[in-house]
C-alpha cells in the first residue's frame, strides 16, 4: 500500500508544473564532492571581490547547517529564455548593447520565491508537521550541486547545470524540508564528451580548465560583481557585453534544445534585447532607475552601468553617435565613469 509520503513526489511534480516549473528532483542535504571543490576554488582566490562566497562557514555546502533539521532538498527548474530571441545578431552588431538573457525581463528572485512559497504551502497542507524554507539564489546554497544530486542534470565544463533535451537557460530554486521524502536518482553521467566549445569561446579566456572558472576574468563578474575599475587588458575583450555574458551557453550544443519560456515576466522590457549602446549610455540616473525597476540590472548601480557601457562604446565602431555619446559623458562627476570614458575615446583616437 502506497503511503502519503511515497505518493507525494508525484503530486509535488504536478503542483510544480502548474506553478510554471519545468522539472523537480529530491535529494538528501548533501553536496558531495562539490563541497571540496568549492574550498579549493576559494583557496585559489578565484572568487575575486565576491568574498561572500567564503562567508557563512559550512552553511553554503552543508544544508543542515543553514536550516537545521533539513532531511531533503526539493530542487526545481524554471526556464527563462525569451521568445523570440536573436542573441547572436546582437553580439555581432557592435553598436548594440548585449545584456545577458536572464535579466532582460523582471528580476526572477521575487517570481520564483513566490512560486516556491506557494508550492511549500501545498506540500504542508498535504503533509503537516514539517518545516519548509524556500530559496532562489538568495542564501548560501550550492544550487547546481544539489540540482545535480537531485537528478536535474549534470554540471558541464562551463560550470553550468546542463539538462538533456533542455540545455542551461533556466533558473534553479530549492525548498528545504524536514520531511523524509523519497529521493530521485542523482545525475551521475556527464554528457559533454570531448566538446570544449564553451572553454574555447570564452571572450576573456576565464576558464582555467574544464569545470574551473576564474571569476576575476569572467565578463559576468566584471560587469556585475566587480566594484571599481575594470582591468584595461580585459576591456577590449568584452566587446559589447554590458551586463553579464552568455557566450559559454550560446555555443553549447545542448542549448539547441532550449525552449522559450511562457512566463511574461521573463520577456524583454524597454527593448533591452535590441538597443544601441549610445542610447543606453545617455539615460539619466532617473531614467535608469525607472527603466530598471524590478530588474536585476539594478545590481550594478547607475555608475557601474555607465562604466560598462563606456567599455562597450570603446569597442564599438567609430561612428558619430558613438563618439558623441562618449563626449557627452567625458566630464561626468564620477571618476570611475570618466576613466572608462577617456579610455573609450582613446580607442577611437578621439580624446576629449
C-alpha positions as CSV (number, residue, x, y, z in Angstrom):
1,X,0.0,0.0,0.0
2,X,1.4,3.4,-1.0
3,X,1.8,5.8,1.9
4,X,1.1,9.5,1.7
5,X,4.9,10.1,1.9
6,X,5.7,7.8,-1.0
7,X,2.9,9.3,-3.2
8,X,3.9,12.9,-2.5
9,X,6.8,13.3,-5.1
10,X,4.3,12.7,-7.9
11,X,2.0,15.3,-6.5
12,X,4.8,17.8,-6.0
13,X,5.8,17.4,-9.6
14,X,2.2,18.1,-10.7
15,X,1.8,21.1,-8.5
16,X,5.3,22.5,-9.5
17,X,4.4,22.3,-13.2
18,X,1.1,24.1,-12.5
19,X,3.2,26.9,-11.0
20,X,5.5,27.1,-14.0
21,X,8.4,24.9,-13.0
22,X,9.7,22.6,-15.7
23,X,11.4,19.8,-13.6
24,X,11.6,18.6,-10.0
25,X,14.1,16.4,-8.1
26,X,14.5,15.4,-4.5
27,X,17.8,14.7,-2.7
28,X,19.4,14.4,0.7
29,X,21.0,17.6,2.1
30,X,24.5,16.6,0.9
31,X,26.6,18.4,-1.8
32,X,29.1,15.6,-2.0
33,X,32.4,16.3,-3.8
34,X,31.2,19.8,-4.7
35,X,32.0,21.0,-1.2
36,X,35.7,20.1,-1.5
37,X,35.8,21.7,-5.0
38,X,34.3,24.9,-3.6
39,X,37.0,25.1,-0.9
40,X,39.8,24.6,-3.5
41,X,38.3,27.3,-5.7
42,X,38.1,29.7,-2.8
43,X,41.7,29.0,-1.6
44,X,42.9,29.8,-5.2
45,X,41.3,33.2,-4.8
46,X,39.2,32.9,-8.0
47,X,36.2,34.5,-6.3
48,X,37.8,38.0,-6.6
49,X,35.7,40.5,-4.7
50,X,32.9,38.0,-4.0
51,X,34.2,37.4,-0.5
52,X,30.6,36.4,0.5
53,X,31.3,33.1,-1.3
54,X,33.5,32.1,1.6
55,X,31.4,33.5,4.4
56,X,28.8,31.6,6.5
57,X,31.2,28.8,7.5
58,X,29.9,25.5,6.2
59,X,26.3,26.7,5.5
60,X,27.0,27.1,1.8
61,X,27.8,23.4,1.3
62,X,26.0,21.8,4.2
63,X,22.3,22.5,4.0
64,X,21.7,21.1,7.5
65,X,23.8,23.9,8.9
66,X,21.8,26.5,7.0
67,X,18.5,25.0,8.0
68,X,18.8,22.6,11.0
69,X,16.5,19.6,10.7
70,X,16.6,19.5,6.9
71,X,16.0,16.0,5.7
72,X,15.5,16.6,2.0
73,X,16.1,19.4,-0.6
74,X,13.5,19.7,-3.3
75,X,15.3,21.2,-6.4
76,X,13.3,22.9,-9.1
77,X,14.0,24.2,-12.6
78,X,12.3,27.2,-14.3
79,X,13.2,28.0,-18.0
80,X,13.8,31.7,-18.8
81,X,14.9,32.1,-22.4
82,X,12.8,34.9,-24.0
83,X,10.9,34.3,-27.2
84,X,11.6,35.2,-29.9
85,X,15.2,36.0,-29.4
86,X,18.3,36.6,-31.5
87,X,21.3,36.9,-29.2
88,X,23.9,36.1,-31.9
89,X,22.7,39.0,-34.0
90,X,23.0,41.5,-31.1
91,X,26.5,40.2,-30.3
92,X,27.5,40.7,-34.0
93,X,26.2,44.3,-34.1
94,X,28.9,46.1,-32.2
95,X,26.8,49.3,-31.7
96,X,24.1,47.3,-29.9
97,X,24.3,46.5,-26.2
98,X,24.4,42.8,-25.2
99,X,22.6,42.1,-21.9
100,X,22.5,38.6,-20.5
101,X,19.2,36.9,-21.4
102,X,18.3,36.0,-17.8
103,X,18.0,39.7,-17.0
104,X,16.0,41.2,-19.9
105,X,12.7,40.9,-18.0
106,X,11.8,41.3,-14.4
107,X,14.1,40.1,-11.6
108,X,13.5,36.4,-11.2
109,X,14.0,36.3,-7.5
110,X,10.6,37.6,-6.5
111,X,8.7,35.5,-9.0
112,X,10.4,32.2,-8.2
113,X,10.4,32.8,-4.5
114,X,6.6,33.4,-4.6
115,X,6.0,30.2,-6.6
116,X,8.3,28.2,-4.2
117,X,6.3,29.5,-1.2
118,X,3.1,28.5,-2.9
119,X,4.4,25.0,-3.5
120,X,5.7,24.7,0.0
121,X,2.3,25.6,1.3
122,X,0.6,22.9,-0.9
123,X,3.1,20.3,0.5
124,X,2.4,21.4,4.0
125,X,-1.3,21.1,3.6
126,X,-0.8,17.6,2.3
127,X,1.9,16.5,4.8
128,X,1.5,18.5,8.0
129,X,4.0,18.7,10.9
130,X,7.2,19.6,8.9
131,X,9.0,22.8,8.3
132,X,9.9,24.3,4.9
133,X,12.3,27.0,3.7
134,X,12.4,28.3,0.1
135,X,15.4,29.7,-1.6
136,X,16.3,31.0,-5.0
137,X,19.8,32.4,-5.3
138,X,19.0,34.2,-2.1
139,X,21.1,32.3,0.5
140,X,24.4,30.5,0.7
141,X,23.1,27.4,-1.2
142,X,25.1,25.3,-3.7
143,X,22.2,25.2,-6.1
144,X,23.8,23.4,-9.0
145,X,25.4,20.8,-6.8
146,X,22.1,20.0,-5.2
147,X,20.3,20.0,-8.5
148,X,22.8,17.5,-9.9
149,X,22.3,15.3,-6.9
150,X,18.5,15.6,-7.3
151,X,18.8,14.3,-10.9
152,X,18.1,17.6,-12.8
153,X,21.2,17.4,-14.9
154,X,25.0,17.4,-14.9
155,X,27.5,20.2,-14.3
156,X,29.1,21.0,-17.6
157,X,32.6,22.1,-18.4
158,X,31.4,25.7,-18.2
159,X,30.3,25.1,-14.6
160,X,26.6,25.5,-15.6
161,X,24.0,22.8,-14.9
162,X,23.0,21.2,-18.2
163,X,19.8,19.2,-18.7
164,X,19.3,16.8,-21.5
165,X,16.8,18.0,-24.2
166,X,16.8,21.4,-22.4
167,X,20.3,22.9,-22.2
168,X,21.1,25.5,-19.5
169,X,18.9,28.6,-19.9
170,X,17.0,28.1,-16.7
171,X,16.8,29.3,-13.0
172,X,17.0,27.0,-10.0
173,X,15.1,27.2,-6.7
174,X,15.1,25.0,-3.6
175,X,12.8,24.0,-0.8
176,X,14.5,22.7,2.3
177,X,12.2,20.4,4.2
178,X,12.2,18.2,7.3
179,X,10.0,15.7,5.6
180,X,11.9,12.5,4.6
181,X,10.6,12.4,1.1
182,X,11.6,9.6,-1.4
183,X,14.7,10.7,-3.3
184,X,15.2,10.8,-7.0
185,X,18.3,9.3,-8.6
186,X,21.3,11.7,-9.0
187,X,22.5,12.6,-12.5
188,X,25.8,10.7,-12.4
189,X,27.0,10.8,-16.0
190,X,28.4,13.9,-17.7
191,X,27.4,14.3,-21.4
192,X,29.9,16.9,-22.5
193,X,32.3,14.3,-24.0
194,X,35.3,15.8,-25.8
195,X,33.5,19.0,-26.6
196,X,35.3,22.1,-25.4
197,X,33.3,24.8,-27.2
198,X,32.5,26.7,-24.0
199,X,36.1,26.8,-22.9
200,X,37.3,27.9,-26.4
201,X,34.7,30.6,-26.9
202,X,35.1,32.5,-23.7
203,X,36.0,36.0,-24.8
204,X,38.3,36.6,-21.8
205,X,39.7,33.1,-21.5
206,X,38.3,32.9,-18.0
207,X,38.3,29.1,-17.8
208,X,41.4,27.6,-16.1
209,X,40.2,24.2,-17.4
210,X,37.0,22.1,-17.5
211,X,34.7,22.9,-14.6
212,X,37.0,25.7,-13.3
213,X,36.2,29.3,-13.9
214,X,38.4,32.2,-12.7
215,X,35.6,34.7,-11.9
216,X,38.1,37.5,-11.9
217,X,38.3,37.3,-15.7
218,X,34.6,36.4,-16.3
219,X,32.6,39.2,-18.0
220,X,29.6,38.5,-15.8
221,X,31.8,39.2,-12.8
222,X,33.4,42.2,-14.4
223,X,30.1,43.9,-15.3
224,X,28.0,42.9,-12.2
225,X,30.1,42.0,-9.2
226,X,33.3,44.0,-9.6
227,X,33.3,47.3,-7.8
228,X,35.8,49.7,-9.3
229,X,37.8,49.8,-12.4
230,X,37.7,47.0,-15.0
231,X,41.3,45.9,-15.8
232,X,42.4,47.6,-19.0
233,X,43.7,44.4,-20.6
234,X,40.3,42.8,-20.4
235,X,38.2,45.8,-21.7
236,X,38.9,45.1,-25.5
237,X,37.9,41.5,-25.0
238,X,34.5,42.4,-23.6
239,X,33.0,43.6,-26.9
240,X,29.5,44.9,-26.5
241,X,28.6,42.8,-23.4
242,X,27.5,45.3,-20.8
243,X,25.6,43.2,-18.2
244,X,26.6,39.6,-17.9
245,X,27.7,37.2,-20.7
246,X,26.1,34.2,-22.3
247,X,28.8,33.0,-24.7
248,X,29.6,29.8,-22.9
249,X,25.9,28.9,-23.0
250,X,25.2,30.2,-26.6
251,X,27.9,28.0,-28.0
252,X,26.9,24.9,-26.0
253,X,25.5,22.2,-28.4
254,X,22.9,21.2,-25.7
255,X,21.3,24.6,-25.9
256,X,19.9,23.9,-29.4
257,X,17.2,22.1,-27.4
258,X,16.4,25.2,-25.2
259,X,12.7,26.0,-25.2
260,X,11.3,29.6,-24.9
261,X,9.7,30.5,-21.6
262,X,6.0,31.3,-21.5
263,X,6.5,33.5,-18.4
264,X,5.5,37.1,-19.2
265,X,7.9,38.4,-16.5
266,X,10.9,36.9,-18.4
267,X,10.1,38.7,-21.7
268,X,12.3,41.7,-22.6
269,X,11.3,45.1,-21.3
270,X,12.2,48.6,-22.7
271,X,13.7,46.9,-25.8
272,X,16.7,45.9,-23.8
273,X,17.3,42.9,-26.1
274,X,17.9,45.2,-29.1
275,X,19.1,48.7,-28.1
276,X,22.2,50.7,-29.0
277,X,25.0,51.3,-26.6
278,X,24.8,55.1,-27.3
279,X,21.1,55.2,-26.4
280,X,21.5,53.4,-23.1
281,X,24.6,55.5,-22.2
282,X,22.6,58.7,-22.4
283,X,20.0,57.6,-19.9
284,X,19.9,59.9,-16.9
285,X,20.0,58.3,-13.5
286,X,16.3,58.9,-13.2
287,X,15.7,57.1,-16.4
288,X,18.0,54.2,-15.3
289,X,16.1,53.8,-12.1
290,X,12.7,54.0,-13.8
291,X,13.6,51.5,-16.6
292,X,15.4,49.0,-14.4
293,X,12.7,49.0,-11.7
294,X,12.2,45.3,-10.7
295,X,15.2,44.3,-12.8
296,X,18.4,42.5,-11.8
297,X,20.3,45.2,-13.8
298,X,19.9,47.4,-10.7
299,X,22.6,45.4,-9.0
300,X,25.4,47.1,-10.9
301,X,24.1,50.6,-10.0
302,X,24.0,53.6,-12.3
303,X,27.7,54.3,-12.0
304,X,28.5,50.7,-12.8
305,X,26.0,50.8,-15.7
306,X,27.8,53.8,-17.3
307,X,31.2,52.2,-16.7
308,X,30.1,49.0,-18.5
309,X,28.6,50.9,-21.4
310,X,31.7,53.1,-21.8
311,X,33.7,49.9,-22.3
312,X,31.2,48.7,-24.9
313,X,31.3,52.1,-26.7
314,X,35.1,51.9,-26.7
315,X,34.8,48.6,-28.5
316,X,32.2,49.9,-31.0
317,X,32.8,51.3,-34.5
318,X,33.9,54.9,-34.6
319,X,30.5,56.3,-35.7
320,X,29.2,59.8,-34.9
321,X,26.6,58.5,-32.4
322,X,29.3,56.5,-30.5
323,X,31.8,59.4,-30.3
324,X,29.1,62.0,-29.4
325,X,27.7,59.8,-26.6
326,X,31.2,59.3,-25.1
327,X,32.0,63.0,-25.3
328,X,28.7,63.8,-23.6
329,X,30.0,61.9,-20.5
330,X,33.6,62.9,-20.7
331,X,33.2,65.3,-17.7
332,X,30.9,63.1,-15.7
333,X,31.1,63.7,-11.9
334,X,32.2,60.1,-11.2
335,X,35.9,59.5,-11.5
336,X,35.2,55.8,-12.3
337,X,33.0,56.8,-15.3
338,X,35.4,59.5,-16.5
339,X,38.3,57.0,-16.5
340,X,36.4,54.5,-18.7
341,X,35.1,57.2,-21.0
342,X,38.5,58.6,-21.6
343,X,39.8,55.0,-22.3
344,X,37.0,54.6,-24.8
345,X,37.7,57.9,-26.5
346,X,41.3,56.9,-26.8
347,X,40.2,53.7,-28.5
348,X,38.7,55.9,-31.2
349,X,41.6,58.4,-31.2
350,X,39.0,61.0,-30.2
351,X,40.4,62.3,-26.9
352,X,38.2,64.9,-25.3
